[in-house]
Amino acid sequence: MDGRSVALIGYGAIGRALAGLLGGEPRLAAVLVRDTGVPAARAGLPESVRVTSDVRELLAEEPDLVVECAGQRAVADHARPILTAGVPLMVTSTGALATPGLLDELTALGGRSWCRPGPSRGSTAWVP
Protein backbone atom coordinates (compact mmCIF):
# COMPACT_ATOMS: atom_id res chain seq x y z
CA MET A 1 0.00 0.00 0.00
CA ASP A 2 1.28 3.46 -0.84
CA GLY A 3 1.34 6.47 1.46
CA ARG A 4 2.41 7.06 5.02
CA SER A 5 1.31 4.83 7.84
CA VAL A 6 1.13 4.93 11.63
CA ALA A 7 1.12 2.10 14.15
CA LEU A 8 -0.16 2.39 17.71
CA ILE A 9 0.92 0.75 20.91
CA GLY A 10 -2.28 0.47 22.92
CA TYR A 11 -5.95 0.68 22.12
CA GLY A 12 -7.40 2.24 25.24
CA ALA A 13 -8.96 5.69 25.38
CA ILE A 14 -5.98 7.47 23.78
CA GLY A 15 -5.37 4.78 21.15
CA ARG A 16 -9.04 4.64 20.14
CA ALA A 17 -9.22 8.44 19.88
CA LEU A 18 -6.09 8.58 17.73
CA ALA A 19 -7.25 5.66 15.57
CA GLY A 20 -10.48 7.55 14.96
CA LEU A 21 -8.51 10.48 13.58
CA LEU A 22 -6.61 8.31 11.08
CA GLY A 23 -8.72 7.57 8.07
CA GLY A 24 -6.94 8.73 4.98
CA GLU A 25 -3.28 9.54 5.11
CA PRO A 26 -1.52 8.66 7.21
CA ARG A 27 -3.37 5.38 7.44
CA LEU A 28 -3.47 3.20 10.54
CA ALA A 29 -1.39 0.12 9.73
CA ALA A 30 -1.19 -1.80 13.01
CA VAL A 31 -2.12 -1.79 16.68
CA LEU A 32 -0.08 -3.55 19.36
CA VAL A 33 -2.01 -4.68 22.44
CA ARG A 34 -1.65 -7.29 25.18
CA ASP A 35 -2.73 -10.83 24.28
CA THR A 36 -5.96 -10.34 26.21
CA GLY A 37 -6.74 -7.15 24.30
CA VAL A 38 -6.54 -8.59 20.79
CA PRO A 39 -10.22 -9.61 20.46
CA ALA A 40 -11.57 -6.23 21.59
CA ALA A 41 -9.16 -4.26 19.41
CA ARG A 42 -9.88 -6.52 16.42
CA ALA A 43 -13.62 -5.91 16.87
CA GLY A 44 -13.14 -2.13 16.90
CA LEU A 45 -10.86 -1.78 13.90
CA PRO A 46 -11.13 -2.32 10.14
CA GLU A 47 -9.81 -5.63 8.80
CA SER A 48 -7.04 -3.73 7.01
CA VAL A 49 -5.41 -2.91 10.37
CA ARG A 50 -3.14 -5.59 11.79
CA VAL A 51 -3.91 -6.22 15.47
CA THR A 52 -1.14 -8.06 17.29
CA SER A 53 0.52 -8.63 20.64
CA ASP A 54 3.95 -9.07 19.03
CA VAL A 55 6.07 -5.98 18.32
CA ARG A 56 7.80 -7.85 15.45
CA GLU A 57 4.45 -8.21 13.67
CA LEU A 58 3.78 -4.50 14.18
CA LEU A 59 7.17 -3.69 12.64
CA ALA A 60 6.47 -6.06 9.72
CA GLU A 61 3.83 -3.53 8.62
CA GLU A 62 6.69 -1.03 8.11
CA PRO A 63 5.03 1.97 9.76
CA ASP A 64 6.47 5.42 9.22
CA LEU A 65 5.76 6.27 12.87
CA VAL A 66 4.79 4.37 16.01
CA VAL A 67 2.81 6.20 18.68
CA GLU A 68 2.83 4.80 22.21
CA CYS A 69 -0.60 5.15 23.86
CA ALA A 70 -0.35 2.38 26.44
CA GLY A 71 1.45 3.59 29.54
CA GLN A 72 4.92 3.72 30.98
CA ARG A 73 5.53 -0.04 30.95
CA ALA A 74 4.87 -0.14 27.20
CA VAL A 75 7.69 2.35 26.63
CA ALA A 76 10.14 0.17 28.54
CA ASP A 77 8.92 -3.00 26.81
CA HIS A 78 8.71 -1.84 23.19
CA ALA A 79 10.79 1.28 22.54
CA ARG A 80 14.08 -0.54 22.03
CA PRO A 81 13.03 -2.82 19.14
CA ILE A 82 11.12 -0.01 17.44
CA LEU A 83 14.03 2.42 17.56
CA THR A 84 16.53 -0.32 16.66
CA ALA A 85 14.43 -0.98 13.54
CA GLY A 86 14.87 2.69 12.61
CA VAL A 87 11.22 3.63 13.10
CA PRO A 88 10.41 6.96 14.77
CA LEU A 89 8.57 6.62 18.08
CA MET A 90 6.30 9.15 19.76
CA VAL A 91 5.87 8.59 23.49
CA THR A 92 2.74 9.91 25.20
CA SER A 93 3.58 8.35 28.58
CA THR A 94 6.49 10.69 29.25
CA GLY A 95 6.66 9.63 32.90
CA ALA A 96 8.45 6.51 31.64
CA LEU A 97 11.44 8.70 30.85
CA ALA A 98 11.99 9.18 34.58
CA THR A 99 13.02 5.52 34.79
CA PRO A 100 16.72 5.60 35.66
CA GLY A 101 18.81 5.21 32.51
CA LEU A 102 15.93 4.75 30.07
CA LEU A 103 16.14 8.18 28.45
CA ASP A 104 19.89 7.81 27.95
CA GLU A 105 19.47 4.29 26.56
CA LEU A 106 16.80 5.30 24.07
CA THR A 107 18.75 8.35 22.96
CA ALA A 108 21.87 6.18 22.52
CA LEU A 109 20.01 4.10 19.96
CA GLY A 110 20.95 6.80 17.48
CA GLY A 111 17.94 9.03 17.52
CA ARG A 112 17.17 12.58 18.48
CA SER A 113 14.49 13.39 20.98
CA TRP A 114 12.05 16.25 21.13
CA CYS A 115 9.78 16.94 24.05
CA ARG A 116 6.69 19.07 23.97
CA PRO A 117 5.75 19.45 27.61
CA GLY A 118 2.42 20.72 28.79
CA PRO A 119 -0.57 19.67 30.82
CA SER A 120 -2.07 16.57 29.22
CA ARG A 121 -0.17 17.36 26.01
CA GLY A 122 3.34 16.22 26.79
CA SER A 123 4.92 13.91 24.27
CA THR A 124 8.41 12.94 23.25
CA ALA A 125 9.46 11.63 19.86
CA TRP A 126 12.66 9.86 18.85
CA VAL A 127 13.63 10.06 15.23
CA PRO A 128 16.44 7.78 14.06
The 8 nearest C-alpha neighbors of each residue, nearest first, counted from 0:
[[1, 2, 3, 4, 26, 28, 60, 61],
 [0, 2, 3, 4, 24, 26, 25, 62],
 [3, 1, 4, 24, 0, 25, 26, 23],
 [4, 2, 25, 63, 24, 26, 1, 5],
 [3, 5, 26, 25, 62, 63, 27, 28],
 [6, 4, 64, 27, 62, 65, 28, 63],
 [5, 7, 29, 65, 28, 30, 62, 27],
 [8, 6, 30, 66, 65, 67, 9, 31],
 [7, 9, 67, 31, 68, 30, 69, 66],
 [10, 8, 69, 68, 32, 14, 31, 11],
 [9, 11, 14, 15, 40, 32, 12, 8],
 [10, 12, 14, 13, 15, 9, 69, 68],
 [11, 13, 15, 14, 16, 10, 68, 17],
 [14, 12, 16, 15, 11, 68, 17, 10],
 [13, 15, 10, 17, 11, 16, 68, 9],
 [16, 14, 18, 12, 10, 17, 13, 11],
 [17, 15, 19, 13, 14, 18, 12, 20],
 [16, 18, 14, 20, 19, 15, 13, 21],
 [19, 17, 15, 21, 20, 16, 14, 27],
 [20, 18, 16, 17, 21, 15, 22, 14],
 [19, 21, 17, 18, 22, 16, 15, 23],
 [22, 20, 18, 19, 26, 27, 23, 25],
 [21, 23, 26, 20, 24, 19, 27, 25],
 [24, 22, 26, 25, 21, 27, 20, 2],
 [25, 23, 26, 3, 22, 2, 21, 4],
 [24, 26, 3, 4, 23, 5, 21, 27],
 [25, 27, 4, 24, 23, 21, 22, 28],
 [26, 28, 5, 4, 6, 29, 21, 48],
 [27, 29, 48, 6, 4, 5, 26, 49],
 [30, 28, 49, 6, 48, 50, 57, 27],
 [29, 31, 7, 50, 6, 8, 49, 51],
 [32, 30, 8, 51, 52, 9, 50, 7],
 [31, 33, 52, 9, 36, 37, 51, 8],
 [32, 34, 36, 52, 35, 37, 31, 51],
 [35, 33, 52, 36, 37, 32, 51, 38],
 [34, 36, 33, 37, 38, 32, 39, 52],
 [37, 35, 33, 34, 39, 32, 38, 40],
 [36, 38, 40, 39, 34, 35, 41, 32],
 [39, 37, 41, 40, 36, 42, 35, 34],
 [40, 38, 42, 41, 36, 37, 43, 35],
 [39, 41, 43, 37, 42, 38, 36, 44],
 [40, 42, 38, 39, 44, 43, 37, 50],
 [43, 41, 39, 40, 44, 38, 45, 37],
 [44, 42, 40, 41, 39, 45, 15, 38],
 [43, 45, 41, 42, 40, 46, 48, 47],
 [44, 46, 47, 48, 43, 41, 42, 49],
 [45, 47, 48, 44, 49, 41, 50, 42],
 [46, 48, 45, 49, 28, 44, 27, 29],
 [49, 47, 28, 29, 46, 45, 50, 27],
 [48, 50, 29, 30, 28, 51, 47, 46],
 [51, 49, 30, 29, 41, 31, 48, 37],
 [52, 50, 31, 53, 32, 49, 30, 37],
 [51, 53, 32, 33, 31, 34, 54, 37],
 [54, 52, 55, 56, 51, 57, 31, 32],
 [53, 55, 57, 56, 58, 52, 31, 77],
 [56, 54, 58, 57, 53, 59, 80, 81],
 [57, 55, 59, 58, 54, 53, 51, 60],
 [56, 58, 54, 55, 59, 60, 29, 31],
 [57, 59, 55, 60, 61, 56, 54, 62],
 [60, 58, 56, 61, 57, 55, 62, 54],
 [59, 61, 58, 57, 62, 28, 29, 56],
 [62, 60, 58, 59, 63, 57, 4, 86],
 [63, 61, 4, 5, 64, 60, 6, 28],
 [62, 64, 4, 5, 3, 86, 61, 87],
 [65, 63, 5, 87, 62, 88, 86, 6],
 [64, 66, 6, 88, 7, 5, 89, 87],
 [65, 67, 89, 7, 88, 8, 90, 68],
 [66, 68, 8, 90, 69, 7, 91, 89],
 [69, 67, 9, 14, 8, 13, 91, 70],
 [70, 68, 9, 67, 73, 8, 71, 11],
 [71, 69, 92, 73, 72, 68, 74, 67],
 [70, 72, 95, 74, 92, 73, 94, 75],
 [73, 71, 75, 74, 70, 76, 95, 69],
 [74, 72, 76, 71, 75, 70, 77, 69],
 [75, 73, 78, 71, 72, 76, 77, 95],
 [74, 76, 72, 73, 77, 78, 71, 95],
 [77, 75, 73, 74, 72, 78, 79, 80],
 [76, 78, 74, 79, 73, 75, 80, 81],
 [79, 77, 74, 81, 80, 82, 75, 76],
 [78, 80, 82, 81, 77, 83, 105, 76],
 [81, 79, 83, 82, 78, 77, 84, 54],
 [82, 80, 84, 78, 83, 79, 86, 77],
 [81, 83, 85, 84, 79, 86, 80, 78],
 [82, 84, 80, 85, 81, 79, 108, 86],
 [85, 83, 81, 82, 86, 80, 58, 79],
 [86, 84, 82, 83, 127, 87, 81, 126],
 [85, 87, 82, 84, 81, 64, 63, 88],
 [88, 86, 126, 64, 125, 127, 65, 82],
 [89, 87, 65, 125, 124, 66, 64, 90],
 [88, 90, 124, 66, 123, 67, 65, 125],
 [89, 91, 67, 123, 122, 92, 124, 93],
 [90, 92, 122, 93, 67, 68, 121, 89],
 [93, 91, 70, 71, 94, 90, 95, 68],
 [92, 94, 95, 91, 96, 122, 90, 123],
 [95, 93, 96, 92, 97, 71, 98, 91],
 [96, 94, 71, 93, 97, 98, 92, 74],
 [95, 97, 94, 102, 98, 93, 101, 99],
 [96, 98, 95, 94, 99, 101, 102, 93],
 [99, 97, 96, 101, 95, 100, 102, 94],
 [100, 98, 101, 97, 102, 96, 103, 95],
 [99, 101, 103, 102, 104, 98, 97, 96],
 [102, 100, 104, 103, 98, 99, 96, 105],
 [101, 103, 105, 96, 104, 100, 106, 97],
 [104, 102, 106, 100, 101, 105, 107, 99],
 [105, 103, 101, 107, 102, 106, 100, 108],
 [106, 104, 102, 108, 107, 103, 101, 79],
 [105, 107, 103, 108, 104, 110, 102, 109],
 [108, 106, 104, 109, 105, 103, 110, 102],
 [109, 107, 105, 106, 110, 83, 104, 82],
 [110, 108, 107, 127, 106, 111, 105, 82],
 [109, 111, 127, 126, 125, 106, 108, 112],
 [112, 110, 125, 126, 106, 127, 113, 109],
 [111, 113, 125, 124, 123, 110, 114, 126],
 [112, 114, 123, 124, 115, 125, 111, 122],
 [115, 113, 123, 122, 116, 112, 124, 121],
 [114, 116, 121, 122, 123, 117, 113, 120],
 [117, 115, 121, 114, 120, 122, 118, 123],
 [116, 118, 121, 120, 119, 115, 122, 114],
 [117, 119, 120, 121, 116, 115, 122, 93],
 [118, 120, 121, 117, 116, 122, 91, 92],
 [121, 119, 117, 118, 122, 116, 115, 91],
 [122, 120, 116, 117, 115, 119, 91, 118],
 [123, 121, 91, 90, 115, 114, 93, 120],
 [122, 124, 114, 90, 113, 89, 115, 112],
 [123, 125, 89, 88, 113, 112, 90, 126],
 [126, 124, 112, 88, 111, 87, 110, 127],
 [125, 127, 87, 110, 111, 124, 112, 88],
 [126, 110, 85, 109, 87, 125, 111, 86]]
